[in-house]
Amino acid sequence: MAKAMAARSPGARSPGARSPAPQSLAAGSLVAGSMATWSLVVTSPLQRAAETCRLAGLGDQAEPDSDLEEWDYGDYEGVTTREILEFRPGWRLWTDGCPEGETAAQVAARADRVIARCREHEGDAILFAHGHLLRVLGARWVGADATFGAHLVLSTAAVCVLGWEHGMPVIAMWNDTAHLAER
């Protein structure tokens, strides 16, 4: 049974700066220094995740997978939660979704495909992706509904470990940002 390590990349769909964000450098350095052997390396094809993967020294092994792309925010792309609440009071991404974008169930279907891929693979997997998608993936790993991801706060450049205990999927580590303090 494989375990999965996930690194959250900053700035999922935004154009992003030409140079890597300091958080990407820190996350990449942490993974590169882990001395772990990864039998499966998968990254979102979006710029920041792929760059974090490259900084971790795994760019040559990485397989881009569109299932790891960030939640499609549709008409709300680039609009802050505060701005959305001004014209749609009470709105919540996790339960309301986005017009012309994805619902939690649609993101869960993508996360489930990634999880199946990791579990079918021999050895450990490492994933490079984005905040909301990884929160859904964490929830789905342990068999919870995608909306449980609302309770899994995930900071920029955080590292998470999903694993097994006595044959049961567990969240072994979540939202670890200790490597950021070292910079």
C-alpha positions as CSV (number, residue, x, y, z in Angstrom):
1,M,0.0,0.0,0.0
2,A,1.4,3.3,-1.0
3,K,1.5,6.4,1.1
4,A,1.3,9.8,-0.4
5,M,3.1,13.0,0.4
6,A,1.7,16.2,-0.9
7,A,3.1,19.7,-1.2
8,R,0.9,22.7,-1.6
9,S,2.1,25.2,-4.2
10,P,1.3,28.9,-4.0
11,G,-0.6,30.8,-6.6
12,A,-2.4,28.0,-8.4
13,R,-4.1,29.7,-11.3
14,S,-2.7,33.2,-11.1
15,P,-0.1,34.1,-13.7
16,G,2.6,34.2,-11.0
17,A,6.0,35.8,-10.9
18,R,8.8,34.7,-13.2
19,S,10.9,33.7,-10.2
20,P,9.8,31.0,-7.8
21,A,8.1,32.1,-4.6
22,P,10.2,31.8,-1.4
23,Q,7.6,29.3,-0.2
24,S,8.1,27.1,-3.3
25,L,11.9,27.2,-2.7
26,A,11.4,26.1,1.0
27,A,9.0,23.3,0.1
28,G,11.2,22.1,-2.7
29,S,14.3,22.2,-0.5
30,L,12.5,20.2,2.2
31,V,11.4,17.4,-0.2
32,A,14.8,17.4,-1.9
33,G,16.5,16.9,1.5
34,S,14.2,14.2,2.7
35,M,16.2,11.4,1.2
36,A,13.0,9.6,0.4
37,T,12.6,7.4,-2.6
38,W,9.5,8.1,-4.6
39,S,8.1,5.5,-7.0
40,L,5.4,7.8,-8.2
41,V,5.9,11.6,-8.7
42,V,2.8,13.4,-9.9
43,T,2.3,17.2,-10.3
44,S,-0.4,19.5,-11.4
45,P,0.5,20.9,-14.8
46,L,0.0,24.4,-13.5
47,Q,3.1,26.6,-13.2
48,R,3.7,26.8,-9.5
49,A,3.2,23.2,-8.7
50,A,5.4,22.1,-11.5
51,E,8.1,24.6,-10.4
52,T,7.9,23.3,-6.8
53,C,8.4,19.8,-8.1
54,R,11.4,20.9,-10.1
55,L,12.9,22.7,-7.1
56,A,12.5,19.4,-5.2
57,G,14.7,17.8,-7.8
58,L,11.9,15.6,-9.1
59,G,11.0,17.5,-12.2
60,D,12.5,14.8,-14.5
61,Q,10.4,12.0,-12.9
62,A,7.2,14.0,-12.6
63,E,4.1,13.0,-14.5
64,P,1.7,16.0,-15.1
65,D,-1.9,15.1,-14.2
66,S,-4.8,17.5,-14.8
67,D,-6.7,15.8,-12.0
68,L,-4.3,17.7,-9.6
69,E,-5.3,21.1,-11.0
70,E,-6.8,23.5,-8.5
71,W,-10.6,23.7,-8.1
72,D,-12.1,25.5,-11.1
73,Y,-13.6,28.6,-9.7
74,G,-15.5,29.5,-12.9
75,D,-17.0,33.0,-12.8
76,Y,-15.3,33.5,-9.4
77,E,-11.8,33.0,-10.6
78,G,-9.7,35.9,-9.3
79,V,-12.5,37.1,-7.0
80,T,-11.8,37.0,-3.2
81,T,-14.2,35.4,-0.8
82,R,-14.8,38.8,0.8
83,E,-15.8,40.2,-2.6
84,I,-18.1,37.3,-3.4
85,L,-19.9,37.7,0.0
86,E,-20.7,41.3,-0.9
87,F,-23.0,40.2,-3.7
88,R,-23.8,36.6,-2.4
89,P,-24.1,36.7,1.4
90,G,-23.7,33.3,3.0
91,W,-21.8,31.8,0.1
92,R,-19.4,28.9,0.8
93,L,-17.2,27.3,-1.7
94,W,-17.6,23.9,-0.1
95,T,-21.3,23.7,-0.3
96,D,-22.3,26.2,-3.0
97,G,-19.6,25.8,-5.6
98,C,-19.0,28.4,-8.3
99,P,-21.1,29.4,-11.3
100,E,-19.5,28.0,-14.5
101,G,-17.0,26.2,-12.2
102,E,-16.8,23.0,-10.3
103,T,-18.8,21.6,-7.4
104,A,-17.2,19.8,-4.4
105,A,-18.4,16.5,-5.9
106,Q,-16.7,17.2,-9.2
107,V,-13.4,18.0,-7.4
108,A,-13.8,14.9,-5.3
109,A,-14.1,12.7,-8.5
110,R,-10.7,14.1,-9.6
111,A,-9.2,13.5,-6.2
112,D,-10.6,10.0,-6.1
113,R,-8.8,9.2,-9.4
114,V,-5.5,10.5,-8.0
115,I,-6.0,8.4,-4.8
116,A,-6.8,5.3,-6.8
117,R,-3.6,5.8,-8.8
118,C,-1.5,6.2,-5.7
119,R,-3.1,3.1,-4.0
120,E,-2.6,1.0,-7.1
121,H,1.1,1.9,-7.4
122,E,3.8,0.0,-5.5
123,G,5.8,2.2,-3.2
124,D,5.4,5.8,-2.0
125,A,4.0,8.6,-4.1
126,I,4.5,12.4,-3.9
127,L,2.1,14.9,-5.3
128,F,2.5,18.6,-6.0
129,A,-0.8,20.4,-6.2
130,H,-2.9,23.2,-4.8
131,G,-4.8,24.2,-1.7
132,H,-8.4,23.4,-2.2
133,L,-7.7,20.3,-4.3
134,L,-5.4,18.9,-1.7
135,R,-7.9,19.6,1.1
136,V,-10.5,17.6,-0.9
137,L,-7.8,14.9,-1.5
138,G,-7.1,14.7,2.3
139,A,-10.8,14.3,3.1
140,R,-11.3,11.7,0.4
141,W,-8.1,9.7,1.5
142,V,-9.8,9.0,4.8
143,G,-13.2,8.3,3.3
144,A,-14.8,11.6,4.2
145,D,-17.1,13.6,2.0
146,A,-15.3,16.3,0.0
147,T,-16.9,19.0,2.0
148,F,-14.9,17.8,5.1
149,G,-12.0,19.6,3.3
150,A,-13.4,22.8,4.7
151,H,-12.0,21.7,8.1
152,L,-8.5,20.9,6.8
153,V,-6.7,24.3,6.7
154,L,-3.7,24.2,4.4
155,S,-1.1,27.0,4.3
156,T,1.0,27.9,1.3
157,A,3.9,25.5,0.8
158,A,2.6,23.2,3.5
159,V,3.6,19.5,3.4
160,C,1.2,16.7,4.3
161,V,1.6,13.0,4.6
162,L,-1.3,10.6,4.0
163,G,-0.6,7.0,5.0
164,W,-1.9,3.9,6.7
165,E,-2.3,2.6,10.2
166,H,-3.4,-1.0,10.8
167,G,-4.8,-1.1,7.2
168,M,-6.8,2.1,7.6
169,P,-6.1,5.3,5.6
170,V,-4.9,8.1,7.9
171,I,-3.7,11.7,7.8
172,A,-0.3,11.1,9.3
173,M,0.8,14.8,9.0
174,W,-1.1,17.8,7.9
175,N,-0.2,21.5,7.1
176,D,3.4,21.2,8.2
177,T,5.1,24.5,7.6
178,A,8.1,24.1,9.9
179,H,10.4,24.3,6.9
180,L,9.3,27.8,6.3
181,A,10.5,29.1,9.6
182,E,14.0,27.9,8.7
183,R,14.3,30.4,5.8
